[in-house]
Amino acid sequence: MKLKVVTKSSEETMRVGEKLARSLGVPVVISLVGDLGAGKTTFTKGFAKGFGVKDIVTSPTFTIMNEYDGRAKLYHFDMYRLSSMEEAIELGFEEYFDLSRLKGATLVEWAENVEGLLPMRHIEVTLTKGEGDERTIEIEPKGLV
């Protein structure tokens, strides 16, 4: 079942992320799909707030991963600069996608670059930019019965 929400501001986009975080347990892996400027990091900031993170959340574009403390660990990946799934494996990232070992939440921007690392059971969040600050957010559980 897919949930579709249209937001009119970055604050509303953050609130959708915050509400999702409050509704989920751990472990959980969330793939974030959308073009540049679609709101993936904005959504993640809201998710982090709902997950109990007190730190300022920034995009891990150059570091690839940021780690935060909330009600559990929150791992925020930006896979934009990775050239392949193999590169992610070489860097040892697969443990952050293994639901049997993960003790927190993993959010992955540009998840399509490492699609083979995603567990069968994950949540896909697709963000689409509209006019101005409008965003369409589609939230879809994958691999769940």
N, CA, C and O atoms as a GROMACS GRO file, in nm:
protein
  580
    1MET      N    1   0.084  -0.117   0.000
    1MET     CA    2   0.000   0.000   0.000
    1MET      C    3   0.089   0.124   0.000
    1MET      O    4   0.176   0.139   0.086
    2LYS      N    5   0.068   0.212  -0.095
    2LYS     CA    6   0.148   0.332  -0.110
    2LYS      C    7   0.072   0.451  -0.051
    2LYS      O    8  -0.047   0.470  -0.075
    3LEU      N    9   0.145   0.532   0.028
    3LEU     CA   10   0.090   0.655   0.083
    3LEU      C   11   0.145   0.771   0.002
    3LEU      O   12   0.265   0.777  -0.024
    4LYS      N   13   0.058   0.862  -0.039
    4LYS     CA   14   0.100   0.977  -0.119
    4LYS      C   15   0.058   1.105  -0.047
    4LYS      O   16  -0.057   1.122  -0.009
    5VAL      N   17   0.156   1.197  -0.030
    5VAL     CA   18   0.133   1.323   0.040
    5VAL      C   19   0.192   1.435  -0.044
    5VAL      O   20   0.301   1.421  -0.098
    6VAL      N   21   0.120   1.546  -0.055
    6VAL     CA   22   0.173   1.665  -0.123
    6VAL      C   23   0.200   1.769  -0.016
    6VAL      O   24   0.111   1.804   0.062
    7THR      N   25   0.324   1.820  -0.012
    7THR     CA   26   0.360   1.924   0.084
    7THR      C   27   0.383   2.055   0.010
    7THR      O   28   0.418   2.055  -0.109
    8LYS      N   29   0.364   2.165   0.080
    8LYS     CA   30   0.375   2.298   0.019
    8LYS      C   31   0.497   2.375   0.066
    8LYS      O   32   0.523   2.486   0.018
    9SER      N   33   0.574   2.317   0.161
    9SER     CA   34   0.691   2.387   0.214
    9SER      C   35   0.792   2.285   0.265
    9SER      O   36   0.759   2.168   0.285
   10SER      N   37   0.916   2.331   0.286
   10SER     CA   38   1.017   2.240   0.340
   10SER      C   39   0.979   2.198   0.482
   10SER      O   40   1.010   2.086   0.523
   11GLU      N   41   0.912   2.286   0.557
   11GLU     CA   42   0.868   2.250   0.692
   11GLU      C   43   0.767   2.134   0.689
   11GLU      O   44   0.773   2.043   0.772
   12GLU      N   45   0.676   2.138   0.592
   12GLU     CA   46   0.579   2.029   0.578
   12GLU      C   47   0.649   1.900   0.537
   12GLU      O   48   0.613   1.792   0.584
   13THR      N   49   0.747   1.910   0.448
   13THR     CA   50   0.822   1.792   0.407
   13THR      C   51   0.894   1.731   0.527
   13THR      O   52   0.896   1.609   0.544
   14MET      N   53   0.953   1.817   0.611
   14MET     CA   54   1.019   1.768   0.732
   14MET      C   55   0.918   1.701   0.826
   14MET      O   56   0.949   1.599   0.887
   15ARG      N   57   0.799   1.757   0.838
   15ARG     CA   58   0.697   1.697   0.927
   15ARG      C   59   0.656   1.558   0.880
   15ARG      O   60   0.629   1.471   0.963
   16VAL      N   61   0.650   1.536   0.749
   16VAL     CA   62   0.618   1.402   0.698
   16VAL      C   63   0.728   1.305   0.741
   16VAL      O   64   0.698   1.195   0.787
   17GLY      N   65   0.853   1.344   0.726
   17GLY     CA   66   0.964   1.260   0.772
   17GLY      C   67   0.957   1.234   0.921
   17GLY      O   68   0.980   1.121   0.966
   18GLU      N   69   0.927   1.337   0.998
   18GLU     CA   70   0.918   1.324   1.143
   18GLU      C   71   0.808   1.225   1.183
   18GLU      O   72   0.829   1.140   1.270
   19LYS      N   73   0.693   1.236   1.120
   19LYS     CA   74   0.582   1.145   1.151
   19LYS      C   75   0.616   1.001   1.113
   19LYS      O   76   0.582   0.907   1.185
   20LEU      N   77   0.684   0.983   1.000
   20LEU     CA   78   0.723   0.847   0.960
   20LEU      C   79   0.817   0.788   1.065
   20LEU      O   80   0.800   0.672   1.105
   21ALA      N   81   0.915   0.865   1.108
   21ALA     CA   82   1.012   0.815   1.208
   21ALA      C   83   0.942   0.772   1.336
   21ALA      O   84   0.977   0.670   1.395
   22ARG      N   85   0.845   0.849   1.378
   22ARG     CA   86   0.774   0.817   1.503
   22ARG      C   87   0.688   0.692   1.490
   22ARG      O   88   0.653   0.630   1.591
   23SER      N   89   0.655   0.655   1.367
   23SER     CA   90   0.567   0.540   1.347
   23SER      C   91   0.643   0.409   1.326
   23SER      O   92   0.582   0.302   1.322
   24LEU      N   93   0.775   0.417   1.312
   24LEU     CA   94   0.853   0.298   1.278
   24LEU      C   95   0.936   0.248   1.395
   24LEU      O   96   0.981   0.325   1.480
   25GLY      N   97   0.954   0.117   1.398
   25GLY     CA   98   1.048   0.056   1.490
   25GLY      C   99   1.181   0.035   1.418
   25GLY      O  100   1.199   0.076   1.304
   26VAL      N  101   1.272  -0.028   1.488
   26VAL     CA  102   1.402  -0.060   1.428
   26VAL      C  103   1.420  -0.211   1.434
   26VAL      O  104   1.363  -0.276   1.522
   27PRO      N  105   1.497  -0.268   1.345
   27PRO     CA  106   1.573  -0.204   1.240
   27PRO      C  107   1.486  -0.166   1.122
   27PRO      O  108   1.382  -0.228   1.097
   28VAL      N  109   1.529  -0.063   1.049
   28VAL     CA  110   1.457  -0.022   0.929
   28VAL      C  111   1.556   0.042   0.832
   28VAL      O  112   1.647   0.115   0.871
   29VAL      N  113   1.535   0.012   0.704
   29VAL     CA  114   1.613   0.072   0.597
   29VAL      C  115   1.515   0.148   0.508
   29VAL      O  116   1.412   0.094   0.468
   30ILE      N  117   1.550   0.273   0.478
   30ILE     CA  118   1.464   0.358   0.396
   30ILE      C  119   1.545   0.408   0.277
   30ILE      O  120   1.651   0.469   0.294
   31SER      N  121   1.495   0.381   0.158
   31SER     CA  122   1.559   0.434   0.038
   31SER      C  123   1.489   0.564   0.000
   31SER      O  124   1.366   0.572   0.000
   32LEU      N  125   1.569   0.664  -0.032
   32LEU     CA  126   1.518   0.796  -0.071
   32LEU      C  127   1.548   0.818  -0.218
   32LEU      O  128   1.665   0.821  -0.259
   33VAL      N  129   1.444   0.833  -0.297
   33VAL     CA  130   1.457   0.843  -0.442
   33VAL      C  131   1.404   0.979  -0.486
   33VAL      O  132   1.297   1.022  -0.443
   34GLY      N  133   1.480   1.046  -0.571
   34GLY     CA  134   1.436   1.175  -0.625
   34GLY      C  135   1.550   1.249  -0.689
   34GLY      O  136   1.667   1.223  -0.659
   35ASP      N  137   1.517   1.340  -0.776
   35ASP     CA  138   1.618   1.420  -0.845
   35ASP      C  139   1.689   1.514  -0.748
   35ASP      O  140   1.647   1.529  -0.633
   36LEU      N  141   1.796   1.578  -0.794
   36LEU     CA  142   1.863   1.681  -0.717
   36LEU      C  143   1.760   1.788  -0.679
   36LEU      O  144   1.682   1.833  -0.763
   37GLY      N  145   1.761   1.828  -0.553
   37GLY     CA  146   1.669   1.932  -0.508
   37GLY      C  147   1.528   1.885  -0.479
   37GLY      O  148   1.440   1.967  -0.454
   38ALA      N  149   1.506   1.754  -0.481
   38ALA     CA  150   1.371   1.702  -0.458
   38ALA      C  151   1.330   1.705  -0.311
   38ALA      O  152   1.211   1.696  -0.279
   39GLY      N  153   1.427   1.717  -0.220
   39GLY     CA  154   1.393   1.724  -0.078
   39GLY      C  155   1.435   1.604   0.005
   39GLY      O  156   1.385   1.586   0.116
   40LYS      N  157   1.526   1.522  -0.047
   40LYS     CA  158   1.568   1.402   0.026
   40LYS      C  159   1.634   1.437   0.160
   40LYS      O  160   1.602   1.376   0.262
   41THR      N  161   1.724   1.534   0.160
   41THR     CA  162   1.789   1.573   0.285
   41THR      C  163   1.692   1.643   0.378
   41THR      O  164   1.698   1.624   0.499
   42THR      N  165   1.603   1.724   0.324
   42THR     CA  166   1.501   1.791   0.406
   42THR      C  167   1.413   1.687   0.475
   42THR      O  168   1.386   1.698   0.594
   43PHE      N  169   1.370   1.586   0.400
   43PHE     CA  170   1.291   1.477   0.457
   43PHE      C  171   1.370   1.408   0.568
   43PHE      O  172   1.315   1.378   0.674
   44THR      N  173   1.498   1.384   0.543
   44THR     CA  174   1.584   1.316   0.641
   44THR      C  175   1.598   1.398   0.768
   44THR      O  176   1.601   1.342   0.878
   45LYS      N  177   1.606   1.530   0.757
   45LYS     CA  178   1.613   1.616   0.875
   45LYS      C  179   1.490   1.598   0.962
   45LYS      O  180   1.500   1.590   1.085
   46GLY      N  181   1.374   1.590   0.900
   46GLY     CA  182   1.251   1.566   0.974
   46GLY      C  183   1.248   1.428   1.037
   46GLY      O  184   1.207   1.410   1.151
   47PHE      N  185   1.294   1.329   0.959
   47PHE     CA  186   1.300   1.192   1.010
   47PHE      C  187   1.388   1.187   1.134
   47PHE      O  188   1.352   1.127   1.235
   48ALA      N  189   1.504   1.252   1.124
   48ALA     CA  190   1.598   1.252   1.237
   48ALA      C  191   1.534   1.314   1.362
   48ALA      O  192   1.552   1.264   1.473
   49LYS      N  193   1.463   1.422   1.344
   49LYS     CA  194   1.395   1.486   1.459
   49LYS      C  195   1.295   1.389   1.522
   49LYS      O  196   1.291   1.374   1.644
   50GLY      N  197   1.215   1.322   1.439
   50GLY     CA  198   1.119   1.225   1.490
   50GLY      C  199   1.185   1.103   1.550
   50GLY      O  200   1.122   1.031   1.628
   51PHE      N  201   1.309   1.080   1.516
   51PHE     CA  202   1.386   0.966   1.566
   51PHE      C  203   1.462   1.001   1.694
   51PHE      O  204   1.529   0.917   1.753
   52GLY      N  205   1.451   1.128   1.735
   52GLY     CA  206   1.513   1.171   1.860
   52GLY      C  207   1.654   1.226   1.845
   52GLY      O  208   1.724   1.242   1.945
   53VAL      N  209   1.697   1.255   1.723
   53VAL     CA  210   1.831   1.310   1.701
   53VAL      C  211   1.829   1.458   1.739
   53VAL      O  212   1.742   1.533   1.695
   54LYS      N  213   1.925   1.499   1.821
   54LYS     CA  214   1.937   1.639   1.864
   54LYS      C  215   2.038   1.717   1.782
   54LYS      O  216   2.033   1.840   1.778
   55ASP      N  217   2.129   1.647   1.714
   55ASP     CA  218   2.232   1.713   1.635
   55ASP      C  219   2.173   1.777   1.509
   55ASP      O  220   2.063   1.743   1.467
   56ILE      N  221   2.249   1.868   1.452
   56ILE     CA  222   2.212   1.926   1.323
   56ILE      C  223   2.243   1.823   1.215
   56ILE      O  224   2.354   1.770   1.208
   57VAL      N  225   2.144   1.794   1.132
   57VAL     CA  226   2.159   1.694   1.027
   57VAL      C  227   2.200   1.764   0.898
   57VAL      O  228   2.136   1.859   0.854
   58THR      N  229   2.308   1.715   0.839
   58THR     CA  230   2.358   1.770   0.713
   58THR      C  231   2.370   1.660   0.609
   58THR      O  232   2.372   1.541   0.643
   59SER      N  233   2.377   1.701   0.484
   59SER     CA  234   2.392   1.603   0.377
   59SER      C  235   2.532   1.543   0.380
   59SER      O  236   2.630   1.616   0.389
   60PRO      N  237   2.541   1.411   0.372
   60PRO     CA  238   2.672   1.345   0.369
   60PRO      C  239   2.728   1.331   0.227
   60PRO      O  240   2.791   1.230   0.195
   61THR      N  241   2.705   1.430   0.142
   61THR     CA  242   2.747   1.421   0.002
   61THR      C  243   2.894   1.385  -0.012
   61THR      O  244   2.930   1.301  -0.094
   62PHE      N  245   2.980   1.448   0.067
   62PHE     CA  246   3.124   1.424   0.052
   62PHE      C  247   3.177   1.318   0.146
   62PHE      O  248   3.280   1.256   0.118
   63THR      N  249   3.110   1.296   0.259
   63THR     CA  250   3.155   1.194   0.354
   63THR      C  251   3.089   1.059   0.329
   63THR      O  252   3.132   0.958   0.384
   64ILE      N  253   2.987   1.055   0.248
   64ILE     CA  254   2.904   0.939   0.211
   64ILE      C  255   2.811   0.897   0.323
   64ILE      O  256   2.695   0.864   0.296
   65MET      N  257   2.858   0.897   0.450
   65MET     CA  258   2.770   0.857   0.560
   65MET      C  259   2.790   0.948   0.681
   65MET      O  260   2.902   0.981   0.718
   66ASN      N  261   2.678   0.986   0.741
   66ASN     CA  262   2.679   1.052   0.871
   66ASN      C  263   2.606   0.962   0.969
   66ASN      O  264   2.507   0.897   0.934
   67GLU      N  265   2.654   0.958   1.091
   67GLU     CA  266   2.594   0.876   1.196
   67GLU      C  267   2.544   0.968   1.307
   67GLU      O  268   2.614   1.062   1.348
   68TYR      N  269   2.423   0.940   1.355
   68TYR     CA  270   2.362   1.021   1.460
   68TYR      C  271   2.308   0.932   1.571
   68TYR      O  272   2.274   0.816   1.548
   69ASP      N  273   2.302   0.988   1.691
   69ASP     CA  274   2.240   0.919   1.804
   69ASP      C  275   2.101   0.975   1.824
   69ASP      O  276   2.081   1.096   1.833
   70GLY      N  277   2.004   0.884   1.830
   70GLY     CA  278   1.866   0.917   1.860
   70GLY      C  279   1.816   0.809   1.954
   70GLY      O  280   1.888   0.767   2.044
   71ARG      N  281   1.692   0.765   1.934
   71ARG     CA  282   1.643   0.654   2.018
   71ARG      C  283   1.718   0.526   1.984
   71ARG      O  284   1.713   0.429   2.060
   72ALA      N  285   1.786   0.526   1.871
   72ALA     CA  286   1.881   0.422   1.828
   72ALA      C  287   1.974   0.493   1.730
   72ALA      O  288   1.956   0.612   1.704
   73LYS      N  289   2.071   0.422   1.676
   73LYS     CA  290   2.160   0.483   1.578
   73LYS      C  291   2.083   0.514   1.449
   73LYS      O  292   1.997   0.438   1.405
   74LEU      N  293   2.118   0.628   1.391
   74LEU     CA  294   2.063   0.667   1.262
   74LEU      C  295   2.181   0.686   1.167
   74LEU      O  296   2.271   0.766   1.193
   75TYR      N  297   2.179   0.613   1.057
   75TYR     CA  298   2.283   0.620   0.957
   75TYR      C  299   2.225   0.684   0.832
   75TYR      O  300   2.128   0.634   0.775
   76HIS      N  301   2.285   0.795   0.790
   76HIS     CA  302   2.235   0.870   0.675
   76HIS      C  303   2.341   0.863   0.565
   76HIS      O  304   2.450   0.917   0.578
   77PHE      N  305   2.306   0.796   0.456
   77PHE     CA  306   2.397   0.778   0.344
   77PHE      C  307   2.356   0.867   0.226
   77PHE      O  308   2.238   0.892   0.203
   78ASP      N  309   2.456   0.913   0.152
   78ASP     CA  310   2.434   0.978   0.024
   78ASP      C  311   2.522   0.904  -0.076
   78ASP      O  312   2.644   0.921  -0.077
   79MET      N  313   2.461   0.822  -0.159
   79MET     CA  314   2.534   0.736  -0.252
   79MET      C  315   2.556   0.800  -0.389
   79MET      O  316   2.594   0.731  -0.484
   80TYR      N  317   2.532   0.931  -0.399
   80TYR     CA  318   2.543   1.001  -0.527
   80TYR      C  319   2.681   0.984  -0.590
   80TYR      O  320   2.691   0.965  -0.712
   81ARG      N  321   2.786   0.989  -0.512
   81ARG     CA  322   2.923   0.986  -0.564
   81ARG      C  323   2.977   0.845  -0.585
   81ARG      O  324   3.087   0.828  -0.638
   82LEU      N  325   2.901   0.744  -0.543
   82LEU     CA  326   2.950   0.607  -0.564
   82LEU      C  327   2.926   0.565  -0.708
   82LEU      O  328   2.822   0.596  -0.767
   83SER      N  329   3.023   0.495  -0.763
   83SER     CA  330   3.011   0.453  -0.903
   83SER      C  331   2.944   0.317  -0.917
   83SER      O  332   2.897   0.282  -1.025
   84SER      N  333   2.940   0.239  -0.806
   84SER     CA  334   2.882   0.106  -0.817
   84SER      C  335   2.850   0.048  -0.679
   84SER      O  336   2.898   0.097  -0.577
   85MET      N  337   2.767  -0.055  -0.679
   85MET     CA  338   2.737  -0.126  -0.557
   85MET      C  339   2.864  -0.191  -0.502
   85MET      O  340   2.883  -0.199  -0.381
   86GLU      N  341   2.949  -0.237  -0.591
   86GLU     CA  342   3.075  -0.300  -0.550
   86GLU      C  343   3.161  -0.204  -0.468
   86GLU      O  344   3.226  -0.244  -0.371
   87GLU      N  345   3.160  -0.077  -0.506
   87GLU     CA  346   3.235   0.024  -0.431
   87GLU      C  347   3.181   0.037  -0.289
   87GLU      O  348   3.258   0.051  -0.194
   88ALA      N  349   3.049   0.033  -0.273
   88ALA     CA  350   2.987   0.039  -0.140
   88ALA      C  351   3.027  -0.083  -0.057
   88ALA      O  352   3.051  -0.071   0.064
   89ILE      N  353   3.034  -0.199  -0.120
   89ILE     CA  354   3.075  -0.320  -0.049
   89ILE      C  355   3.222  -0.309  -0.007
   89ILE      O  356   3.258  -0.346   0.104
   90GLU      N  357   3.306  -0.259  -0.098
   90GLU     CA  358   3.448  -0.240  -0.065
   90GLU      C  359   3.466  -0.147   0.055
   90GLU      O  360   3.559  -0.164   0.134
   91LEU      N  361   3.378  -0.050   0.068
   91LEU     CA  362   3.385   0.045   0.179
   91LEU      C  363   3.323  -0.012   0.308
   91LEU      O  364   3.327   0.053   0.412
   92GLY      N  365   3.265  -0.132   0.299
   92GLY     CA  366   3.210  -0.200   0.417
   92GLY      C  367   3.071  -0.154   0.457
   92GLY      O  368   3.033  -0.170   0.573
   93PHE      N  369   2.996  -0.099   0.364
   93PHE     CA  370   2.865  -0.044   0.398
   93PHE      C  371   2.754  -0.149   0.410
   93PHE      O  372   2.647  -0.118   0.463
   94GLU      N  373   2.777  -0.270   0.362
   94GLU     CA  374   2.667  -0.368   0.360
   94GLU      C  375   2.611  -0.397   0.498
   94GLU      O  376   2.493  -0.432   0.509
   95GLU      N  377   2.690  -0.383   0.604
   95GLU     CA  378   2.640  -0.410   0.739
   95GLU      C  379   2.528  -0.314   0.779
   95GLU      O  380   2.446  -0.347   0.864
   96TYR      N  381   2.523  -0.195   0.719
   96TYR     CA  382   2.420  -0.097   0.752
   96TYR      C  383   2.288  -0.127   0.683
   96TYR      O  384   2.188  -0.059   0.708
   97PHE      N  385   2.287  -0.229   0.597
   97PHE     CA  386   2.168  -0.267   0.523
   97PHE      C  387   2.116  -0.405   0.563
   97PHE      O  388   2.013  -0.450   0.514
   98ASP      N  389   2.188  -0.471   0.651
   98ASP     CA  390   2.154  -0.607   0.695
   98ASP      C  391   2.059  -0.598   0.815
   98ASP      O  392   2.102  -0.567   0.926
   99LEU      N  393   1.932  -0.626   0.791
   99LEU     CA  394   1.832  -0.613   0.897
   99LEU      C  395   1.857  -0.707   1.015
   99LEU      O  396   1.809  -0.681   1.126
  100SER      N  397   1.930  -0.816   0.993
  100SER     CA  398   1.958  -0.909   1.102
  100SER      C  399   2.066  -0.854   1.196
  100SER      O  400   2.078  -0.901   1.310
  101ARG      N  401   2.144  -0.756   1.150
  101ARG     CA  402   2.251  -0.699   1.233
  101ARG      C  403   2.228  -0.552   1.269
  101ARG      O  404   2.284  -0.502   1.367
  102LEU      N  405   2.147  -0.484   1.192
  102LEU     CA  406   2.122  -0.342   1.211
  102LEU      C  407   2.046  -0.318   1.340
  102LEU      O  408   1.946  -0.384   1.367
  103LYS      N  409   2.093  -0.224   1.420
  103LYS     CA  410   2.027  -0.193   1.547
  103LYS      C  411   1.968  -0.053   1.547
  103LYS      O  412   1.944   0.006   1.652
  104GLY      N  413   1.944   0.000   1.428
  104GLY     CA  414   1.892   0.136   1.417
  104GLY      C  415   1.820   0.154   1.285
  104GLY      O  416   1.754   0.063   1.234
  105ALA      N  417   1.835   0.274   1.230
  105ALA     CA  418   1.771   0.309   1.103
  105ALA      C  419   1.877   0.355   1.004
  105ALA      O  420   1.970   0.427   1.040
  106THR      N  421   1.862   0.312   0.880
  106THR     CA  422   1.949   0.354   0.772
  106THR      C  423   1.864   0.424   0.666
  106THR      O  424   1.768   0.367   0.614
  107LEU      N  425   1.900   0.549   0.636
  107LEU     CA  426   1.836   0.624   0.528
  107LEU      C  427   1.938   0.642   0.417
  107LEU      O  428   2.052   0.679   0.442
  108VAL      N  429   1.895   0.615   0.293
  108VAL     CA  430   1.989   0.613   0.181
  108VAL      C  431   1.941   0.704   0.069
  108VAL      O  432   1.844   0.673  -0.001
  109GLU      N  433   2.010   0.818   0.053
  109GLU     CA  434   1.985   0.903  -0.062
  109GLU      C  435   2.056   0.843  -0.182
  109GLU      O  436   2.164   0.786  -0.169
  110TRP      N  437   1.995   0.855  -0.299
  110TRP     CA  438   2.047   0.798  -0.422
  110TRP      C  439   2.062   0.646  -0.409
  110TRP      O  440   2.162   0.588  -0.453
  111ALA      N  441   1.963   0.584  -0.348
  111ALA     CA  442   1.964   0.440  -0.323
  111ALA      C  443   1.972   0.359  -0.452
  111ALA      O  444   2.018   0.245  -0.451
  112GLU      N  445   1.928   0.417  -0.562
  112GLU     CA  446   1.933   0.344  -0.689
  112GLU      C  447   2.076   0.309  -0.728
  112GLU      O  448   2.098   0.218  -0.808
  113ASN      N  449   2.175   0.380  -0.674
  113ASN     CA  450   2.315   0.349  -0.703
  113ASN      C  451   2.366   0.225  -0.630
  113ASN      O  452   2.470   0.171  -0.665
  114VAL      N  453   2.293   0.180  -0.529
  114VAL     CA  454   2.331   0.061  -0.451
  114VAL      C  455   2.212  -0.031  -0.431
  114VAL      O  456   2.200  -0.098  -0.329
  115GLU      N  457   2.124  -0.034  -0.529
  115GLU     CA  458   1.999  -0.108  -0.517
  115GLU      C  459   2.018  -0.252  -0.471
  115GLU      O  460   1.937  -0.303  -0.394
  116GLY      N  461   2.123  -0.317  -0.516
  116GLY     CA  462   2.148  -0.456  -0.477
  116GLY      C  463   2.184  -0.473  -0.330
  116GLY      O  464   2.178  -0.585  -0.279
  117LEU      N  465   2.220  -0.366  -0.262
  117LEU     CA  466   2.250  -0.374  -0.119
  117LEU      C  467   2.125  -0.363  -0.032
  117LEU      O  468   2.125  -0.406   0.083
  118LEU      N  469   2.020  -0.307  -0.088
  118LEU     CA  470   1.898  -0.287  -0.009
  118LEU      C  471   1.837  -0.421   0.028
  118LEU      O  472   1.831  -0.512  -0.055
  119PRO      N  473   1.791  -0.434   0.152
  119PRO     CA  474   1.722  -0.558   0.188
  119PRO      C  475   1.589  -0.568   0.113
  119PRO      O  476   1.532  -0.466   0.072
  120MET      N  477   1.541  -0.689   0.096
  120MET     CA  478   1.413  -0.708   0.029
  120MET      C  479   1.305  -0.626   0.101
  120MET      O  480   1.220  -0.564   0.037
  121ARG      N  481   1.308  -0.628   0.235
  121ARG     CA  482   1.212  -0.552   0.315
  121ARG      C  483   1.273  -0.415   0.349
  121ARG      O  484   1.364  -0.406   0.432
  122HIS      N  485   1.222  -0.312   0.286
  122HIS     CA  486   1.262  -0.176   0.317
  122HIS      C  487   1.147  -0.082   0.280
  122HIS      O  488   1.046  -0.125   0.224
  123ILE      N  489   1.163   0.043   0.310
  123ILE     CA  490   1.062   0.142   0.276
  123ILE      C  491   1.122   0.235   0.172
  123ILE      O  492   1.231   0.290   0.191
  124GLU      N  493   1.050   0.252   0.062
  124GLU     CA  494   1.096   0.342  -0.043
  124GLU      C  495   1.017   0.472  -0.032
  124GLU      O  496   0.894   0.472  -0.033
  125VAL      N  497   1.091   0.583  -0.023
  125VAL     CA  498   1.031   0.715  -0.020
  125VAL      C  499   1.074   0.787  -0.148
  125VAL      O  500   1.193   0.811  -0.169
  126THR      N  501   0.977   0.821  -0.231
  126THR     CA  502   1.006   0.891  -0.356
  126THR      C  503   0.958   1.035  -0.342
  126THR      O  504   0.842   1.060  -0.309
  127LEU      N  505   1.049   1.128  -0.368
  127LEU     CA  506   1.017   1.270  -0.359
  127LEU      C  507   1.024   1.332  -0.498
  127LEU      O  508   1.123   1.313  -0.570
  128THR      N  509   0.920   1.404  -0.536
  128THR     CA  510   0.913   1.468  -0.666
  128THR      C  511   0.888   1.616  -0.647
  128THR      O  512   0.796   1.656  -0.577
  129LYS      N  513   0.972   1.696  -0.711
  129LYS     CA  514   0.962   1.842  -0.700
  129LYS      C  515   0.848   1.892  -0.787
  129LYS      O  516   0.834   1.854  -0.903
  130GLY      N  517   0.767   1.980  -0.728
  130GLY     CA  518   0.660   2.045  -0.804
  130GLY      C  519   0.694   2.192  -0.821
  130GLY      O  520   0.812   2.228  -0.827
  131GLU      N  521   0.593   2.276  -0.829
  131GLU     CA  522   0.613   2.421  -0.841
  131GLU      C  523   0.661   2.479  -0.709
  131GLU      O  524   0.606   2.446  -0.604
  132GLY      N  525   0.763   2.563  -0.712
  132GLY     CA  526   0.813   2.628  -0.590
  132GLY      C  527   0.860   2.526  -0.488
  132GLY      O  528   0.945   2.442  -0.517
  133ASP      N  529   0.803   2.534  -0.368
  133ASP     CA  530   0.841   2.443  -0.260
  133ASP      C  531   0.753   2.319  -0.252
  133ASP      O  532   0.767   2.240  -0.159
  134GLU      N  533   0.662   2.302  -0.346
  134GLU     CA  534   0.572   2.186  -0.343
  134GLU      C  535   0.649   2.058  -0.374
  134GLU      O  536   0.731   2.054  -0.466
  135ARG      N  537   0.621   1.953  -0.296
  135ARG     CA  538   0.680   1.822  -0.316
  135ARG      C  539   0.569   1.716  -0.307
  135ARG      O  540   0.477   1.728  -0.226
  136THR      N  541   0.580   1.615  -0.390
  136THR     CA  542   0.495   1.497  -0.376
  136THR      C  543   0.583   1.389  -0.314
  136THR      O  544   0.690   1.358  -0.365
  137ILE      N  545   0.535   1.334  -0.205
  137ILE     CA  546   0.610   1.230  -0.132
  137ILE      C  547   0.527   1.103  -0.138
  137ILE      O  548   0.412   1.100  -0.095
  138GLU      N  549   0.587   0.997  -0.190
  138GLU     CA  550   0.523   0.866  -0.194
  138GLU      C  551   0.603   0.772  -0.105
  138GLU      O  552   0.724   0.756  -0.121
  139ILE      N  553   0.533   0.710  -0.012
  139ILE     CA  554   0.596   0.617   0.082
  139ILE      C  555   0.538   0.479   0.056
  139ILE      O  556   0.417   0.457   0.065
  140GLU      N  557   0.629   0.385   0.024
  140GLU     CA  558   0.584   0.250  -0.013
  140GLU      C  559   0.669   0.143   0.053
  140GLU      O  560   0.789   0.136   0.028
  141PRO      N  561   0.607   0.059   0.137
  141PRO     CA  562   0.682  -0.055   0.191
  141PRO      C  563   0.712  -0.154   0.079
  141PRO      O  564   0.626  -0.184  -0.004
  142LYS      N  565   0.834  -0.203   0.077
  142LYS     CA  566   0.876  -0.301  -0.023
  142LYS      C  567   0.905  -0.435   0.046
  142LYS      O  568   0.963  -0.438   0.155
  143GLY      N  569   0.864  -0.542  -0.016
  143GLY     CA  570   0.893  -0.675   0.035
  143GLY      C  571   0.816  -0.714   0.160
  143GLY      O  572   0.852  -0.810   0.228
  144LEU      N  573   0.710  -0.641   0.190
  144LEU     CA  574   0.629  -0.673   0.308
  144LEU      C  575   0.500  -0.739   0.263
  144LEU      O  576   0.445  -0.707   0.158
  145VAL      N  577   0.453  -0.830   0.344
  145VAL     CA  578   0.329  -0.901   0.309
  145VAL      C  579   0.211  -0.822   0.358
  145VAL      O  580   0.096  -0.863   0.340
   0.00000   0.00000   0.00000
